[in-house]
Amino acid sequence: MNSWRPYPLLRLVIPFAAGICAAIASGSSRMGGHWMPVFLAILFMLPVILAGVTASYGLRWINGLLFNLFLVMAGYSITCSRNPRNDPDFAGNTPGGLFIISVAEPPTVNSSGVKIVAEIEFRREGGKWVRSSGNAVMHLKTKPGAVPLQFGDHVLVHAIFNVISNNSNPHGFNYAKYLERKGITHQVFIGPYGWQKINLDPSSVIRKAAFRVRDRLLDILRENRVEGREFAVAAALLLGYVDDLDAGLRSDYAATGAMHVLSVSGMHVGIIYIFLEFLLGFMNRTKAGRLLKAVILLVFIWFYALLTGLSPCVLRSAAMLSLPILGKSLNRSPDMYNIISASVLFILALDPFLILDVGFQLSYLAVTGIVVLYKPVYDLYVTSAWLPDKIWSVVAISIAAQAATLPITLYTFHQFPNYFMLTNIFVVPLSSLIIYTGILVLVAGAVPVVSLLLAKLLIFLVWLLNSVIHVIEQLPFSTIRGIYISQAEMWLLYLVMAALFLYLLFRRIPALYLFLAALIVYGLVVLRFRVERLNTSRLVVFNTPGEALYLFNAQDKAVWYYGHGGMNTGMSPRQAEVAEMTMHADGILYHRDLLLEVPGRPVIPASSFLPLAAVGQFMQFGPLRVAMLKKPIPKGFKGRMEVDVLILSAGPKVRIQDVIRVFNPGMIVVDATNSRFKVLQWLREARESKVHIHAVTINGAFQKDF
């Protein structure tokens, strides 16, 4: 029997996802243009055309090959079509002018104005409005008394869109890539008189209505005196509103492995489903009642998904719940693997770039891990006692989900919560109680006394949840931080874990061989990294806004030069965070931290520690000659000092032409202590002089290996 036969939808997901990955790897460039639909139609019809040839048993594989090729090309084509740069009307092709945009997400208000995600709809060209496309982050300064913007509003803007560049540090969060995966490629800063709200119908009436309902529900919580951290967590749990979560709360929840509670996910949608299923249970008596109940459940679940912002986790949960609801109304029971596969196909067909979204990946890995691993883990401990059984059930789910997401969690977040099982024993029941109580508060909002009493219970439950999380986070060794693995190591870890699971489950020797081979390859990858680090020296100029931070690194030793405009003896918190992250990721065991603001010249370490010498503002690191320029070049200076890297720091009044004449640098690096005006001026001058220049505030950290 064909082992794939019971899972037809899983067989469709694999080639479709392969096509998406191929398109992303190739840059999502459009292949075939308008001919692609014709090619797909031919591929789809070929099995019918070749029916006479493929009728024999030995040639049936041709139909399968053609259909899989169709799915691969369909995934490729959909991905290319969703790439905004492939649209001939893409606003990035004509980035300056007069545009009409719509507010695509609820705005974020800050001290200087409002930040919005804008969908570009029209641009002014030749005295008329023409179609335009693309998405951008807009920072709008507001006028006194201006009407607040809302989701769906249209705004007339005069703007020049700038490409969002990666200005992150090594091993840091790549904000530009994160936005690009969401289809956002540009940003713009607009003054208070550069934009104006205009009256046009919203592009999405349903989403606008959903966000208005959400705002009203948030007001009900506020009216019932739910405030502070209790409001922040309750709003996140119930409605996916995370703007009020402070850094301390996020840190506590992340360190204990409970961050999934603060983002509306499958657990939240499932709780809503169970609540509605209980309320509508009386409709199961007739076939018509079951069908009506299915419609009501689907409407409520998808409206809740809209209400909470349609995050990848909520989309996955809503799509996965929709199939069982429909199946149950028709007395059908679809297989769980087919349900997961169907939801993947549905979501990726809508937005193929979600395959790169960490939330999407973690959501599906967690639910797949629970489906595959829960029963084997649960069967390890069998008891007839009710309470131990329920506790072990929660622990088994936690282990299954954690195992499935462990490698990608280590790769993305660089930490591991040691007490995740203890956390979930308390978090799962408490968060369920909070959601049920919160629903009652929102439903009873029109009854003051009842809603106020329920709100007090809600406040207590959220306070208790926050307290439990904080206590667990404060336990010794609650979190292992500074874990950095490469993408290759992540995939090898998955292979090691899968092979071990298959061997323990089926006791097959080939699985054991695969496990041992994967372990050996993993060890070789780690060894190769260490050998490369031993044979490489490097200079890094980091992007720490307003502060100077340089790294001289050889083998497992490093010297950090730092400056922050004063004579303090220690790094600033931002500098210390970047330094700690880099040392963990690159295996640096020994380091010296030296202040740049020393009169005369930078302090140098002992030559036995690192081959680094300094004379004035000139430094020699092995064969690399480095100079720092902080002051203007004296008028009439005729000297010439060739260097490999020249660092411009603290905004010296110099022209690039004079810098080239005196230093003839192989590379000019503009560090993070210079003003944006100076940076842009030097970039223009460097383009005119055709010299290599790297501004860390625009291009990210500079790294030179030798």
C-alpha positions as MATLAB code, in Angstrom:
seq = 'MNSWRPYPLLRLVIPFAAGICAAIASGSSRMGGHWMPVFLAILFMLPVILAGVTASYGLRWINGLLFNLFLVMAGYSITCSRNPRNDPDFAGNTPGGLFIISVAEPPTVNSSGVKIVAEIEFRREGGKWVRSSGNAVMHLKTKPGAVPLQFGDHVLVHAIFNVISNNSNPHGFNYAKYLERKGITHQVFIGPYGWQKINLDPSSVIRKAAFRVRDRLLDILRENRVEGREFAVAAALLLGYVDDLDAGLRSDYAATGAMHVLSVSGMHVGIIYIFLEFLLGFMNRTKAGRLLKAVILLVFIWFYALLTGLSPCVLRSAAMLSLPILGKSLNRSPDMYNIISASVLFILALDPFLILDVGFQLSYLAVTGIVVLYKPVYDLYVTSAWLPDKIWSVVAISIAAQAATLPITLYTFHQFPNYFMLTNIFVVPLSSLIIYTGILVLVAGAVPVVSLLLAKLLIFLVWLLNSVIHVIEQLPFSTIRGIYISQAEMWLLYLVMAALFLYLLFRRIPALYLFLAALIVYGLVVLRFRVERLNTSRLVVFNTPGEALYLFNAQDKAVWYYGHGGMNTGMSPRQAEVAEMTMHADGILYHRDLLLEVPGRPVIPASSFLPLAAVGQFMQFGPLRVAMLKKPIPKGFKGRMEVDVLILSAGPKVRIQDVIRVFNPGMIVVDATNSRFKVLQWLREARESKVHIHAVTINGAFQKDF';
ca = [
       0.000    0.000    0.000;
       1.201    3.530   -0.830;
       1.999    5.171    2.539;
       1.212    8.621    1.013;
      -2.333    7.660   -0.047;
      -4.097    8.690    3.221;
      -2.506   12.184    3.020;
      -3.335   13.623   -0.437;
      -3.148   17.255    0.685;
       0.276   16.736    2.245;
       1.437   15.503   -1.167;
       0.273   18.809   -2.657;
       1.942   21.039   -0.075;
       5.489   19.795   -0.701;
       5.851   20.752   -4.419;
       3.839   23.954   -3.926;
       6.125   25.058   -1.066;
       9.172   24.024   -3.142;
       8.043   26.394   -5.899;
       7.652   29.222   -3.373;
      11.127   28.589   -1.948;
      12.627   28.480   -5.464;
      11.045   31.848   -6.288;
      12.318   33.423   -3.066;
      15.817   31.985   -3.577;
      15.918   33.447   -7.112;
      14.829   36.871   -5.869;
      11.172   36.403   -6.909;
      11.975   37.714  -10.373;
       9.099   37.247  -12.768;
       9.808   34.354  -15.133;
       7.756   34.138  -18.308;
       5.669   37.264  -17.642;
       2.222   36.997  -19.244;
       3.083   33.566  -20.654;
       3.160   31.932  -17.217;
      -0.662   31.426  -16.972;
      -0.629   29.818  -20.429;
       2.229   27.528  -19.413;
       0.382   26.554  -16.211;
      -2.801   25.846  -18.165;
      -0.874   23.586  -20.583;
       0.742   21.723  -17.672;
      -2.662   21.256  -16.054;
      -4.235   19.917  -19.285;
      -1.345   17.680  -20.374;
      -2.487   14.646  -18.296;
      -5.840   14.792  -20.128;
      -4.151   15.211  -23.524;
      -1.765   12.312  -22.814;
      -4.449   10.082  -21.289;
      -4.019    7.480  -24.024;
      -0.254    7.296  -23.531;
      -0.301    7.208  -19.708;
      -3.158    4.711  -19.390;
      -0.779    1.789  -18.883;
       0.304    1.016  -15.317;
       4.012    1.509  -16.053;
       3.537    5.098  -17.291;
       1.238    6.414  -14.569;
       4.192    8.238  -13.014;
       4.100   10.726  -15.928;
       0.769   12.158  -14.699;
       2.177   12.518  -11.187;
       5.320   14.203  -12.509;
       3.320   16.677  -14.609;
       0.970   17.538  -11.751;
       3.853   18.051   -9.326;
       5.589   20.252  -11.892;
       2.355   22.238  -12.187;
       2.292   22.774   -8.404;
       5.949   23.832   -8.353;
       5.385   26.359  -11.134;
       2.134   27.556   -9.520;
       4.004   28.261   -6.261;
       6.740   30.041   -8.214;
       4.258   32.119  -10.208;
       2.156   33.161   -7.195;
       5.280   34.220   -5.298;
       6.522   36.319   -8.218;
       3.110   37.926   -8.632;
       3.101   38.919   -4.946;
       6.513   40.573   -5.178;
       5.678   44.315   -5.332;
       8.785   45.069   -7.407;
       7.394   42.989  -10.283;
       4.409   45.316  -10.676;
       5.002   47.820  -13.549;
       3.165   50.450  -11.469;
       5.428   49.923   -8.433;
       5.916   53.249   -6.641;
       9.618   52.513   -6.132;
      10.143   53.049   -9.863;
       8.984   56.682   -9.485;
       9.641   57.326   -5.777;
       8.968   61.070   -5.672;
       5.819   63.114   -6.173;
       2.210   63.398   -5.071;
       0.532   60.162   -3.914;
      -2.747   58.940   -2.455;
      -2.185   56.227    0.128;
      -4.437   54.253    2.467;
      -3.624   53.345    6.072;
      -3.090   49.564    5.877;
      -2.661   48.824    9.620;
      -3.870   50.541   12.808;
      -1.568   53.570   13.309;
       0.947   53.847   16.136;
       0.957   57.224   17.894;
       4.240   58.482   19.361;
       5.557   61.721   20.858;
       6.444   63.315   17.499;
       3.498   62.173   15.419;
       2.104   58.971   14.006;
       3.654   55.934   12.330;
       1.607   54.118    9.700;
       1.981   51.267    7.240;
       0.797   52.794    3.966;
      -0.563   51.058    0.901;
       0.191   53.246   -2.118;
      -2.822   53.457   -4.459;
      -2.412   56.417   -6.858;
       0.215   58.915   -8.001;
      -0.103   62.211   -9.837;
       1.320   62.031  -13.344;
       0.746   64.347  -16.288;
      -2.053   66.232  -14.543;
      -4.093   63.094  -13.745;
      -4.187   60.313  -11.175;
      -2.777   56.951  -12.299;
      -2.607   53.608  -10.496;
       0.373   52.952   -8.253;
       1.320   50.108   -5.931;
       3.633   49.175   -3.086;
       3.794   49.482    0.684;
       5.813   51.848    2.831;
       6.372   52.839    6.441;
       5.448   56.498    6.915;
       6.388   58.719    9.841;
       3.985   61.660    9.812;
       4.425   64.681   12.062;
       1.051   65.949   13.216;
      -0.374   69.464   13.418;
      -2.094   70.678   16.605;
      -5.745   69.672   16.540;
      -5.297   67.236   13.627;
      -7.950   64.486   13.327;
      -6.387   61.128   14.372;
      -5.827   58.674   11.531;
      -7.515   55.274   11.574;
      -7.205   52.073    9.616;
      -8.642   52.490    6.097;
      -8.276   56.298    5.973;
      -6.891   57.836    2.794;
      -4.127   60.429    2.904;
      -2.726   62.764    0.254;
       1.060   62.979    0.669;
       3.910   64.747   -1.052;
       6.846   62.448   -0.492;
      10.076   60.933   -1.729;
      10.150   57.241   -0.805;
      13.513   55.916    0.396;
      14.497   52.254    0.161;
      14.733   50.647    3.614;
      18.320   49.458    3.939;
      19.792   46.980    6.380;
      21.616   49.007    9.044;
      21.851   46.220   11.614;
      24.904   44.762   13.320;
      26.255   41.222   12.801;
      23.920   38.689   14.459;
      21.366   41.473   15.016;
      17.759   41.713   13.882;
      17.514   42.553   10.179;
      14.601   44.983   10.216;
      14.817   45.689    6.470;
      14.470   42.007    5.554;
      11.652   41.594    8.076;
       9.680   44.409    6.416;
      10.498   43.225    2.896;
       8.953   39.834    3.682;
       5.779   41.735    4.545;
       5.894   43.524    1.196;
       7.134   46.804    2.734;
      10.128   48.141    0.809;
      10.272   51.914    1.403;
       9.977   54.493    4.152;
       9.417   58.222    4.307;
       9.432   61.023    6.882;
       6.853   63.757    6.236;
       6.438   67.073    8.039;
       3.117   68.353    9.445;
       2.244   70.209    6.219;
       3.305   67.498    3.788;
       0.178   65.363    4.170;
      -3.582   65.759    4.395;
      -6.396   63.345    5.201;
      -8.952   63.084    2.375;
     -12.429   61.576    2.193;
     -12.444   58.367    0.161;
     -14.172   55.068    0.848;
     -11.933   52.634    2.803;
     -10.407   49.857    0.723;
     -11.466   47.207    3.284;
     -14.782   47.994    4.952;
     -14.841   44.697    6.884;
     -11.356   45.142    8.394;
     -12.134   48.770    9.269;
     -15.304   47.649   11.059;
     -13.345   44.896   12.869;
     -10.751   47.362   14.179;
     -13.499   49.749   15.305;
     -15.069   46.894   17.253;
     -11.670   46.094   18.770;
     -11.198   49.713   19.846;
     -14.650   49.685   21.465;
     -13.831   46.460   23.336;
     -10.570   47.988   24.570;
     -12.575   50.967   25.823;
     -14.831   48.577   27.772;
     -11.765   47.224   29.583;
     -10.599   50.766   30.384;
     -14.070   51.827   31.552;
     -14.018   48.911   34.012;
     -10.725   50.158   35.496;
      -8.468   47.547   33.964;
      -5.204   49.509   33.874;
      -1.422   49.297   33.704;
       0.226   45.939   33.151;
      -3.048   44.137   33.768;
      -4.630   46.024   30.870;
      -1.592   45.391   28.633;
      -1.672   41.615   29.156;
      -5.495   41.334   29.064;
      -5.636   43.323   25.801;
      -2.910   41.141   24.276;
      -4.552   37.897   25.424;
      -8.074   38.781   24.370;
      -7.681   41.023   21.344;
      -4.102   40.826   20.098;
      -3.439   44.479   21.064;
       0.241   44.624   22.072;
       1.041   48.365   21.930;
       0.902   48.746   25.742;
       3.272   45.864   26.560;
       6.462   47.226   28.121;
       9.962   45.813   27.673;
       9.998   44.254   31.169;
       6.832   42.234   30.535;
       8.069   41.047   27.159;
      11.409   40.036   28.667;
       9.794   38.045   31.503;
       7.427   36.185   29.185;
      10.168   35.482   26.611;
      12.634   34.231   29.232;
      10.122   31.734   30.665;
       8.907   30.387   27.317;
       5.446   31.982   27.681;
       5.715   34.580   24.922;
       3.147   32.663   22.867;
       0.525   33.719   25.441;
       0.968   37.405   24.553;
       0.343   36.838   20.848;
      -3.089   35.591   19.873;
      -2.506   32.060   18.592;
      -4.127   28.675   18.187;
      -4.749   28.338   21.910;
      -6.768   31.562   21.970;
      -8.798   30.713   18.873;
      -9.371   27.214   20.271;
     -10.684   28.624   23.549;
     -13.064   30.911   21.650;
     -14.209   27.890   19.609;
     -14.836   25.778   22.738;
     -16.791   28.651   24.323;
     -18.997   29.048   21.226;
     -19.376   25.285   20.812;
     -20.694   25.097   24.377;
     -23.129   27.992   23.864;
     -24.474   26.575   20.589;
     -24.555   22.929   21.632;
     -28.375   22.866   21.558;
     -28.248   23.227   17.732;
     -26.801   19.724   17.242;
     -30.223   18.074   17.370;
     -31.068   18.550   13.673;
     -29.112   18.577   10.421;
     -30.252   22.129    9.638;
     -29.222   23.190   13.141;
     -25.748   21.671   12.685;
     -25.286   23.505    9.385;
     -26.458   26.807   10.889;
     -24.159   26.304   13.856;
     -21.240   25.682   11.482;
     -21.983   28.958    9.674;
     -22.194   30.882   12.969;
     -18.932   29.343   14.225;
     -17.104   30.135   10.979;
     -18.347   33.751   10.972;
     -17.336   34.305   14.611;
     -13.924   32.631   14.252;
     -12.975   34.573   11.116;
     -14.307   37.835   12.542;
     -12.179   37.207   15.644;
      -9.202   36.579   13.339;
      -9.894   39.954   11.698;
     -10.317   41.564   15.115;
      -6.877   40.437   16.236;
      -5.047   41.560   13.103;
      -4.856   38.351   11.034;
      -1.456   37.308   12.376;
       0.027   34.106   10.857;
      -0.780   32.127   14.037;
      -4.427   33.230   14.001;
      -4.727   32.596   10.261;
      -3.384   29.076   10.781;
      -5.773   28.393   13.645;
      -8.831   29.819   11.872;
      -8.059   27.887    8.683;
      -7.425   24.641   10.595;
     -10.605   24.965   12.670;
     -12.735   25.732    9.627;
     -12.307   22.248    8.111;
     -13.314   20.262   11.235;
     -16.307   22.583   11.726;
     -17.480   21.918    8.168;
     -16.693   18.206    8.465;
     -18.557   17.875   11.745;
     -21.647   19.560   10.274;
     -21.584   16.938    7.476;
     -20.745   14.003    9.804;
     -17.209   13.768    8.416;
     -13.944   13.517   10.349;
     -10.970   14.725    8.255;
      -7.443   13.508    9.046;
      -5.333   15.954   11.098;
      -2.397   15.883    8.657;
      -4.749   16.789    5.800;
      -6.245   19.602    7.902;
      -2.781   21.047    8.548;
      -1.836   20.687    4.868;
      -5.063   22.307    3.654;
      -4.524   25.327    5.906;
      -0.907   25.643    4.681;
      -2.059   25.594    1.049;
      -4.773   28.169    1.742;
      -2.540   30.587    3.634;
       0.473   30.334    1.291;
      -1.769   30.817   -1.742;
      -2.902   34.111   -0.143;
       0.599   35.208    0.932;
       3.510   32.957   -0.121;
       6.061   35.122    1.712;
       4.584   33.963    5.023;
       6.712   30.848    4.567;
       9.615   33.039    5.806;
       7.670   34.439    8.772;
       8.971   33.105   12.096;
       5.493   33.253   13.645;
       4.109   31.151   10.786;
       6.954   28.637   11.082;
       6.707   28.320   14.869;
       2.928   28.004   14.728;
       2.942   25.104   12.269;
       5.957   23.405   13.816;
       4.315   23.528   17.258;
       0.992   22.085   16.081;
       2.758   19.422   13.979;
       4.955   18.528   16.939;
       1.887   18.123   19.146;
       0.138   15.927   16.544;
       3.219   13.724   16.009;
       4.884   13.644   19.435;
       2.135   14.168   22.008;
       0.918   10.558   22.234;
       4.425    8.937   22.413;
       5.391   11.407   25.164;
       2.053   11.085   26.988;
       2.320    7.273   26.964;
       5.594    7.460   28.910;
       3.616    8.035   32.111;
       0.212    6.440   32.696;
      -1.906    7.180   35.769;
      -5.576    6.870   36.665;
      -5.477    9.833   39.084;
      -7.259   12.848   37.588;
      -4.969   15.724   38.669;
      -1.598   14.080   37.881;
      -3.002   12.968   34.523;
      -4.105   16.523   33.647;
      -0.766   17.973   34.732;
       1.145   15.340   32.735;
      -1.062   16.037   29.709;
      -0.045   19.733   29.809;
       3.613   18.749   30.279;
       3.431   16.290   27.355;
       1.978   18.988   25.081;
       4.721   21.407   26.205;
       7.469   18.855   25.508;
       6.034   18.002   22.085;
       5.699   21.648   21.027;
       9.102   22.612   22.475;
      10.882   19.727   20.767;
       9.380   20.605   17.384;
      10.330   24.280   17.669;
      13.653   23.964   19.542;
      16.168   24.334   16.651;
      14.394   27.279   15.024;
      13.913   28.924   18.449;
      17.634   28.652   19.184;
      18.495   29.980   15.711;
      16.101   32.941   15.931;
      15.994   33.944   19.604;
      19.363   32.614   20.885;
      17.965   31.474   24.247;
      16.282   28.507   25.896;
      13.790   28.659   28.804;
      14.832   25.906   31.223;
      11.553   25.964   33.151;
       9.184   25.889   30.161;
       7.339   22.837   31.573;
       6.810   24.524   34.941;
       5.695   27.717   33.161;
       3.070   25.958   31.063;
       1.622   24.074   34.057;
       0.548   27.473   35.433;
       0.192   29.512   32.234;
      -2.191   27.252   30.301;
      -4.989   27.080   32.918;
      -4.505   30.707   34.040;
      -4.581   32.109   30.495;
      -7.696   30.046   29.752;
      -9.409   31.474   32.836;
      -8.338   34.989   31.843;
      -9.794   34.597   28.339;
     -13.118   33.231   29.632;
     -13.339   35.958   32.293;
     -12.353   38.616   29.769;
     -15.093   37.469   27.387;
     -17.634   37.790   30.215;
     -16.364   41.310   31.011;
     -16.743   42.363   27.375;
     -20.191   40.757   27.056;
     -21.430   42.298   30.333;
     -19.978   45.735   29.540;
     -23.448   47.292   29.471;
     -24.231   46.077   33.025;
     -22.039   48.293   35.263;
     -22.087   46.364   38.555;
     -21.661   42.920   37.000;
     -18.935   44.020   34.581;
     -17.035   45.815   37.371;
     -17.042   42.701   39.587;
     -15.917   40.521   36.675;
     -13.239   43.089   35.833;
     -11.858   42.855   39.385;
     -11.603   39.080   38.939;
      -9.899   39.621   35.577;
      -7.400   42.055   37.115;
      -6.579   39.541   39.862;
      -6.070   36.679   37.394;
      -3.796   38.745   35.143;
      -1.839   39.994   38.185;
      -1.444   36.371   39.309;
      -0.245   35.313   35.841;
       2.300   38.158   35.681;
       3.515   37.339   39.202;
       3.962   33.638   38.422;
       5.867   34.491   35.232;
       8.109   36.954   37.093;
       8.853   34.480   39.917;
       9.810   31.752   37.428;
      11.986   34.194   35.494;
      13.832   35.076   38.734;
      14.643   31.426   39.535;
      18.335   30.463   39.221;
      19.335   29.424   35.682;
      15.830   30.169   34.375;
      17.174   30.949   30.905;
      20.232   29.936   28.913;
      21.181   32.953   26.813;
      23.789   33.554   24.139;
      23.074   30.416   22.069;
      24.038   31.114   18.462;
      23.742   28.454   15.780;
      23.954   28.746   12.002;
      21.177   27.864    9.596;
      23.060   24.695    8.619;
      23.296   23.702   12.285;
      19.551   24.330   12.699;
      18.676   21.926    9.867;
      21.144   19.339   11.168;
      19.566   19.557   14.627;
      16.176   18.809   13.066;
      17.703   15.833   11.253;
      19.311   14.551   14.481;
      16.037   14.863   16.410;
      13.924   13.292   13.641;
      16.302   10.328   13.271;
      16.368    9.781   17.053;
      12.563    9.915   17.241;
      12.192    7.403   14.379;
      14.651    5.015   16.023;
      12.969    5.207   19.440;
       9.528    4.761   17.872;
      10.227    1.981   15.352;
      13.602    0.577   16.523;
      14.916    0.561   12.944;
      18.703    0.355   12.494;
      18.772    2.709    9.440;
      17.277    5.459   11.647;
      20.098    4.888   14.151;
      22.688    5.154   11.352;
      21.068    8.388   10.177;
      21.146    9.742   13.741;
      24.866    8.972   14.122;
      25.713   10.365   10.666;
      23.825   13.606   11.389;
      25.650   13.958   14.715;
      29.022   13.518   12.991;
      28.176   16.078   10.302;
      26.948   18.500   12.982;
      30.261   18.123   14.829;
      32.198   18.748   11.606;
      30.203   21.932   10.895;
      30.954   23.267   14.389;
      34.640   22.292   14.045;
      34.875   24.043   10.678;
      33.487   27.245   12.208;
      36.082   27.157   14.984;
      38.945   26.504   12.570;
      37.844   29.433   10.396;
      37.718   31.726   13.434;
      41.231   30.640   14.452;
      42.602   31.565   11.019;
      40.753   34.882   10.599;
      41.345   38.336   12.025;
      38.824   41.128   11.574;
      37.927   44.733   12.205;
      34.287   45.643   12.846;
      32.812   49.152   13.127;
      29.372   48.782   14.693;
      26.208   50.811   14.294;
      25.463   52.059   17.810;
      23.622   55.367   17.192;
      25.478   58.358   18.627;
      28.294   56.177   19.969;
      31.537   54.711   18.645;
      32.182   50.971   18.990;
      35.035   49.160   17.194;
      36.177   45.542   17.455;
      39.661   44.176   16.742;
      39.414   40.383   16.865;
      41.914   37.570   16.325;
      41.139   33.940   17.207;
      39.283   33.908   20.550;
      40.672   37.274   21.723;
      39.293   40.754   21.117;
      39.863   44.394   21.916;
      36.829   46.675   22.096;
      37.278   50.408   21.587;
      34.259   52.400   22.667;
      33.305   56.039   23.035;
      30.139   57.872   23.966;
      31.102   61.527   24.225;
      32.277   61.435   27.845;
      35.076   60.174   30.053;
      33.023   57.393   31.624;
      34.908   54.216   32.371;
      32.333   51.708   31.096;
      30.363   50.907   27.988;
      26.839   52.201   27.651;
      24.010   49.606   27.915;
      23.589   49.581   24.111;
      27.317   49.025   23.531;
      27.479   46.311   26.192;
      24.530   44.477   24.616;
      26.118   44.502   21.142;
      29.489   43.412   22.558;
      27.984   40.544   24.569;
      25.957   39.313   21.593;
      29.010   39.373   19.296;
      31.253   37.548   21.748;
      28.675   34.801   22.323;
      28.065   34.351   18.606;
      31.707   34.371   17.514;
      33.254   32.371   20.337;
      35.309   35.228   21.827;
      36.533   34.107   25.254;
      38.984   36.885   26.239;
      38.596   40.611   25.709;
      39.804   44.058   26.729;
      37.489   47.098   26.791;
      39.334   50.346   26.102;
      38.040   53.920   26.022;
      38.646   56.015   22.902;
      38.365   59.390   24.669;
      41.888   59.319   26.080;
      43.876   62.517   25.477;
      46.512   62.076   22.818;
      45.792   58.580   21.512;
      43.769   55.425   22.087;
      44.972   53.086   24.792;
      46.573   49.931   23.378;
      46.627   46.452   24.924;
      49.747   44.417   25.568;
      51.195   43.082   22.295;
      51.161   39.579   23.787;
      47.353   39.773   23.974;
      46.693   41.040   20.440;
      49.008   42.254   17.625;
      47.641   45.794   17.785;
      49.735   48.978   17.902;
      48.613   52.627   18.072;
      50.379   55.902   17.353;
      48.160   58.942   17.771;
      45.001   58.200   15.809;
      46.746   55.596   13.643;
      46.512   51.895   14.416;
      48.231   48.845   12.972;
      46.392   45.544   13.341;
      48.495   42.834   11.726;
      48.804   43.934    8.076;
      45.760   46.252    8.346;
      46.445   49.998    8.597;
      43.607   51.942   10.264;
      43.241   55.682   10.909;
      40.577   57.642   12.806;
      39.835   61.191   11.710;
      37.963   63.344   14.243;
      39.292   66.812   13.436;
      39.666   68.893   10.263;
      42.785   68.414    8.161;
      45.047   71.459    8.781;
      44.988   73.979    5.932;
      47.959   73.672    3.634;
      48.848   70.196    4.903;
      50.919   68.470    2.196;
      51.640   65.149    3.873;
      50.418   61.771    2.593;
      49.696   58.703    4.736;
      48.181   55.706    2.968;
      45.786   53.578    5.020;
      43.551   50.596    4.332;
      40.614   51.844    6.402;
      39.859   55.436    7.401;
      37.162   55.946   10.057;
      35.397   59.323   10.079;
      34.162   59.999   13.607;
      32.558   62.848   15.583;
      31.665   64.889   12.475;
      35.015   66.388   11.360;
      34.754   69.306    8.932;
      36.423   67.643    5.967;
      35.703   67.024    2.308;
      36.075   63.574    0.807;
      38.408   64.963   -1.880;
      40.842   66.177    0.818;
      40.573   62.861    2.669;
      41.511   60.989   -0.514;
      44.430   63.345   -1.175;
      45.926   62.892    2.285;
      45.103   59.274    3.161;
      44.332   57.521   -0.160;
      42.157   55.048    1.823;
      41.116   51.673    0.466;
      37.807   52.173    2.301;
      36.216   55.108    4.112;
      33.991   54.129    7.036;
      31.593   56.645    8.570;
      30.826   55.573   12.137;
      27.624   56.143   14.129;
      28.751   59.375   15.846;
      28.194   61.548   12.751;
      25.040   63.532   11.960;
      22.750   62.380    9.145;
      23.441   65.637    7.284;
      27.195   64.940    7.330;
      26.687   61.300    6.309;
      24.575   62.223    3.263;
      27.030   64.967    2.276;
      30.004   62.565    2.373;
      28.076   59.920    0.452;
      27.393   62.429   -2.352;
      31.025   63.518   -2.433;
      32.225   59.897   -2.437;
      29.983   59.054   -5.413;
      31.451   61.993   -7.332;
      35.014   60.907   -6.454;
      34.230   57.215   -7.129;
      35.701   56.065   -3.829;
      34.460   53.206   -1.647;
      32.536   54.463    1.387;
      30.488   52.676    4.045;
      28.145   54.554    6.400;
      27.154   52.245    9.271;
      23.930   54.148   10.054;
      22.720   53.415    6.500;
      24.531   50.236    5.426;
      24.895   48.528    8.802;
      28.088   47.516   10.562;
      31.337   47.460    8.565;
      33.368   44.259    8.739;
      36.833   43.616    7.295;
      38.235   40.070    7.443;
      41.829   39.213    6.618;
];
